[in-house]
Amino acid sequence: MRLAPILASAALAAAPASADVYIHGQPGSYATLQAAVDAAVDGDRLLIEPGLYATTRIDGKGLHLHGLPGGPFDTIRIRGTLEVLDLPETSVFTLSDVVVDWNSSSVPQAEVDALRLKDCAGQVRVQRCTLNGSFYHQDFLNVSRGAGLRAEGCPKVAVSDSQLRGGDVGSLAGFGGSQAGGDGLLSVDSLVAMYDCEVLGGTGSDETHPGGKGGAGARVTGWGMFASGTSIQGGWGGGGDYIGCTKSGDGGTGLIATSAQVQWIDTTVEGGPHGIFSTCGPGQDGQDMQLIGVTLVEYPFASRSLSGPRSTDDKQSLTLTVEGEVGDQVWILRGRAPTFQPTGGPLGIVLVPKLWVLPAAPMGVVPASGTLDVTLWTADYTGPEAGFMLYTQALVVGQGGEVRLSGPLHVLVRNT
């Protein structure tokens, strides 16, 4: 029963890239994502067809990786790690509509995190992505646990409408020792804002003495985290061994934070459940939080969300959808360049410039359905480039006068 998934994972790992990558506005295409990245310059937009791609590294430049629709599963999948290093302060990296994962224990040790950000002084935007870490072991001499998203030294990271999951360890029968699952979010000396996300720790090892502990939903050391409309949960504990007297693994902790500032709106944090198999009793469910030297602020508001298409043409209407409460007044903030300004209050992070330059009348009021469509006009883009990224965020004022911001949305606008 175990052989089939192992063979399936091996087949996927061995599969070559099956589609093409385009640099927007340039002729020709590239058979691999890494080749397109190497050929691109700071600010280029890479259009990725559905298919399988290998581990890719982006070093010292900001690029826009934009998944194209189409294909049987409409999926752009990177089997391994997407790594972004040394992003300059004036640059922007965006990732849209991409799955990054690896489900094979044969993955090389360095390729266990799904998205790895290191020393990124510039802005990072991730939307509508699935980021699943993995687990690597080699006779327990080398062990690595993968995070869904690892950020180290990155002060401007915004993630929206995405799933972050730590690596599941799987069965380690015969190895003896237990191993914990990976963390959904692992943030070190970074500031990460998450909107409408699901963050999960990975499952601990099965068939070990005892079962492995679930990974942390989020582990934050230094600087901080802001979350809106997000669920954070520790991973499941693994099952104990069939032989001898063993316990199932403990559930993972929802949030482990040290020397950090944490703020959230409409966000749940809970520990993961213990494993389900044991011969001498179950482990313990995970704690909701472990906080050391942390300032935690929970604002008593409901979150608001913003959604829209992947792309549009200039000189066309663009419809964005805001989910809120009846009577909410809505303005859409927009710009061709993003910003990242923590407010220190319930507004959270301002992600579009010129927040306070607003018309007196709202662009719309949320009706009884709870959703409002707002239509924008993209105007005629006369620049020399083939297109640009349009960054948006909804500013919402409730009937009681409370003000809040939705998560961000970036849309590719093509120059026709």
Sequence and secondary structure as in RCSB ss.txt:
>XXXX:A:sequence
MRLAPILASAALAAAPASADVYIHGQPGSYATLQAAVDAAVDGDRLLIEPGLYATTRIDGKGLHLHGLPGGPFDT
IRIRGTLEVLDLPETSVFTLSDVVVDWNSSSVPQAEVDALRLKDCAGQVRVQRCTLNGSFYHQDFLNVSRGAGLR
AEGCPKVAVSDSQLRGGDVGSLAGFGGSQAGGDGLLSVDSLVAMYDCEVLGGTGSDETHPGGKGGAGARVTGWGM
FASGTSIQGGWGGGGDYIGCTKSGDGGTGLIATSAQVQWIDTTVEGGPHGIFSTCGPGQDGQDMQLIGVTLVEYP
FASRSLSGPRSTDDKQSLTLTVEGEVGDQVWILRGRAPTFQPTGGPLGIVLVPKLWVLPAAPMGVVPASGTLDVT
LWTADYTGPEAGFMLYTQALVVGQGGEVRLSGPLHVLVRNT
>XXXX:A:secstr
  HHHHHHHHHHHH    S EEETTSSS BSSHHHHHHH  TT EEEE SEEEEEEEEESS  EEEE   SSS  
EEEEEEEEEE   TT EEEEES EEE   TTS TT   SEEEES  SEEEEES EEE  EEEETTTEEEE  SEE
EES S EEEES EEE     B TTT S      SEEEEEEEEEEES EEE     BSBSS      SEEEEEEEE
EEES EEE      B SSSS        SEEEES EEEEES EEE     S  SS       SEEEES EEEEE 
    EEE  SEEETTSEEEEEEE  TT EEEEEEESS   EE SSTT EE SS TT   SS SEE  TTSEEEEE
EE     SSSSEEEEEEEEEEE TTS EEEEEEEEEEEE  
